[in-house]
C-alpha cells in the first residue's frame, strides 16, 4: 500500500457549502483521516443538491470522497461531549461558520486549545475573524468583486463578466486554507504546538491577479 503524505493525520470537518468541505477533501486526498460532522437528522445540505442519481448528489460525493461521517448535534450536551473527545485525538479542525458561531457553541479555538494544545484550528470566512467586516455575509461573487478580480474580466467601457466557476470559494476559500494547514503541520513539528488559522476568502482571492495588482501599486495606473 502506498503511504500518502498525510497518513496518520486526523481532521475534523465541520465545513458546509463549498469552502470547508473542499478544503477537507484536499487533505483526505493526501491521506488524512477526515471525519465529517453532520447535523441530524438530514445531515449536510449538500446531500440534496440536484441532479440526484439513486438519491445521491454528485456534488456531495465530489466534496466528501475519502471521508468518514458522524452525525452530531453540537447544541446537545451529550453530542457536545462526544465531539470534545474527538478533538482530544485530532490534529486539525476545519470550520467555515460565520465568525462567532463556534464561540457560542463553546468550540472556539481558545476553548479547544485547552484540551488539545497541538490542535490546528482553521477558520474560513469571507472577511476574517476580526475587523469591521467580520459579521458580513458573503458569497463567491462578493469576494471576486471586492478583491478586484472581477474587474479583470471587463473590456474597456464594458461591464465585468461573472466567472463560470467559484474562484473565490475554490482558491480563496479552499486552496489557500489547505496550504495554510500544511504549513501549520510543518510548524508543529518544530514547536510541538498547534495554532489558529484565520483564513479570509476575499483577500486570499487577490492572489489570482497579484501581477496586475503589483503594477497598479507601483505605477498608480488603472488596470486595462
C-alpha positions in Angstrom: 0.0 0.0 0.0 1.3 3.5 -0.9 2.0 5.7 2.1 0.3 9.1 1.5 1.8 12.3 2.9 -0.9 12.9 5.5 -1.3 9.3 6.6 -1.8 9.3 10.4 -3.3 12.9 10.5 -6.9 13.2 11.7 -9.1 16.1 10.5 -12.5 17.1 11.9 -14.5 18.6 9.1 -17.3 21.0 10.3 -17.5 22.6 6.9 -20.6 23.3 4.9 -21.4 24.6 1.4 -18.2 24.6 -0.7 -15.1 26.1 1.1 -14.9 24.0 4.2 -15.7 20.6 2.6 -13.4 21.2 -0.3 -10.5 22.2 2.0 -11.1 19.0 3.9 -11.3 16.7 0.9 -8.0 18.0 -0.4 -6.4 16.8 2.8 -8.3 13.5 2.5 -6.9 13.0 -0.9 -3.4 13.4 0.6 -4.1 10.6 3.0 -5.6 12.3 6.1 -8.4 10.6 8.1 -11.2 13.1 7.7 -14.2 12.8 9.9 -17.2 14.8 8.6 -19.5 16.2 11.3 -23.1 16.3 10.1 -26.1 17.6 12.0 -29.0 15.2 12.4 -31.5 14.2 11.1 -30.8 15.2 7.5 -27.1 15.8 7.5 -25.2 18.0 5.2 -27.4 20.1 2.9 -25.0 19.3 0.0 -26.5 15.8 0.1 -29.7 17.2 -1.6 -28.2 19.3 -4.4 -29.5 18.0 -7.8 -29.2 16.2 -10.0 -29.7 13.2 -7.7 -28.8 9.7 -9.0 -30.3 7.0 -6.9 -30.9 9.6 -4.2 -27.2 10.6 -4.2 -25.9 14.1 -5.1 -22.7 14.1 -7.3 -22.0 17.5 -5.7 -21.9 15.8 -2.2 -19.8 12.9 -3.5 -17.1 15.2 -5.0 -16.8 17.2 -1.8 -16.8 14.2 0.5 -14.9 11.4 -1.1 -12.4 9.6 1.2 -14.2 10.9 4.3 -15.8 9.2 7.3 -19.1 10.7 8.6 -20.7 11.0 12.0 -24.0 12.7 13.0 -23.7 15.0 16.0 -25.9 17.9 17.2 -23.3 20.1 18.8 -26.0 22.1 20.7 -26.9 18.9 22.6 -24.7 18.2 25.7 -24.3 14.5 25.0 -23.1 15.1 21.4 -21.0 18.1 22.5 -19.1 15.8 24.9 -18.6 13.2 22.2 -17.2 15.9 19.9 -14.8 17.1 22.6 -13.4 13.5 22.8 -12.8 13.5 19.1 -11.0 16.9 19.4 -8.6 15.4 22.0 -7.5 12.8 19.5 -7.4 15.0 16.3 -4.8 17.1 14.6 -6.8 19.6 12.5 -10.3 21.2 12.8 -11.9 23.0 9.8 -14.9 25.2 10.1 -16.5 27.9 7.9 -19.3 29.3 10.0 -19.8 33.0 10.4 -17.3 34.5 13.0 -18.7 34.0 16.5 -20.8 30.8 15.9 -18.1 28.5 17.2 -17.7 30.6 20.3 -21.4 30.4 21.1 -21.0 26.6 20.9 -18.0 26.8 23.3 -16.0 25.3 20.5 -13.8 28.2 19.5 -10.0 28.0 19.3 -9.5 29.3 22.8 -11.7 26.6 24.3 -10.4 23.7 22.2 -6.7 24.5 22.5 -7.1 24.0 26.3 -8.0 20.3 25.8 -5.7 19.8 22.8 -2.8 22.3 22.6 -1.5 20.6 19.4 -4.8 21.2 17.5 -4.5 23.2 14.2 -7.8 25.1 14.1 -8.7 26.6 10.7 -11.5 29.1 10.5 -12.6 30.0 6.9 -14.8 33.1 6.5 -15.4 35.8 3.9 -13.6 38.7 5.5 -11.7 37.3 8.5 -12.5 36.8 12.2 -11.7 40.4 13.2 -12.3 43.9 11.8 -15.4 45.8 10.7 -16.5 43.3 8.0 -16.3 40.2 10.2 -20.1 39.9 10.5 -20.9 40.5 6.9 -22.4 37.6 4.9 -20.8 36.9 1.6 -20.8 34.6 -1.4 -18.3 33.9 -4.2 -19.4 36.8 -6.3 -18.8 39.3 -3.5 -15.3 38.0 -3.0 -14.2 38.2 -6.6 -15.7 41.6 -7.0 -14.3 43.2 -3.8 -10.9 41.6 -4.5 -10.8 43.4 -7.8 -10.6 40.2 -9.8 -13.9 40.7 -11.5 -12.6 44.0 -12.9 -10.1 41.9 -14.9 -12.9 40.4 -17.0 -14.2 43.7 -18.4 -13.1 45.1 -21.7 -12.6 48.9 -21.8 -16.0 50.6 -21.3 -17.9 47.3 -20.7 -19.3 45.7 -17.7 -17.5 42.8 -15.9 -18.5 39.2 -16.7 -19.1 36.8 -13.9 -16.8 33.8 -13.8 -18.3 30.4 -14.7 -16.9 28.8 -11.6 -16.5 29.8 -8.0 -12.9 31.2 -8.0 -13.3 32.9 -4.6 -14.6 29.8 -2.9 -12.2 27.4 -4.5 -8.9 29.4 -4.4 -9.5 31.9 -1.5 -11.7 29.5 0.5 -10.2 26.1 -0.1 -6.7 26.0 -1.8 -5.3 28.8 0.4 -6.6 27.3 3.7 -5.4 23.8 2.7 -1.9 25.3 2.0 -2.0 27.1 5.4 -2.9 23.8 7.2 0.0 22.0 5.5 2.3 24.8 6.6 0.9 24.7 10.2 1.5 20.9 10.3 5.2 21.5 9.4 5.4 24.3 12.0 4.0 22.0 14.7 6.9 19.6 14.0 9.2 22.3 15.2 7.2 23.9 18.0 5.0 20.9 19.2 2.1 23.4 19.4 -1.0 23.9 17.3 -2.3 27.3 16.1 -5.3 29.2 14.8 -5.5 29.9 11.1 -7.8 32.8 10.3 -8.3 32.3 6.5 -10.3 35.1 4.8 -11.6 34.4 1.3 -11.8 37.9 -0.1 -8.1 39.0 0.5 -6.9 35.5 -0.4 -8.7 35.8 -3.8 -6.5 38.8 -4.6 -3.6 36.3 -5.2 -5.2 35.4 -8.5 -4.3 38.7 -10.1 -1.2 39.5 -8.0 0.9 40.6 -11.0 -1.7 43.1 -12.1 -2.0 44.4 -8.5 1.7 44.9 -8.4 1.7 47.0 -11.5 -1.2 49.1 -10.1 0.6 49.7 -6.8 3.9 50.6 -8.4 2.6 52.8 -11.2 -0.7 54.1 -9.9 -2.2 53.3 -13.3 -5.6 51.8 -13.7 -5.7 48.2 -14.8 -6.6 47.7 -18.5 
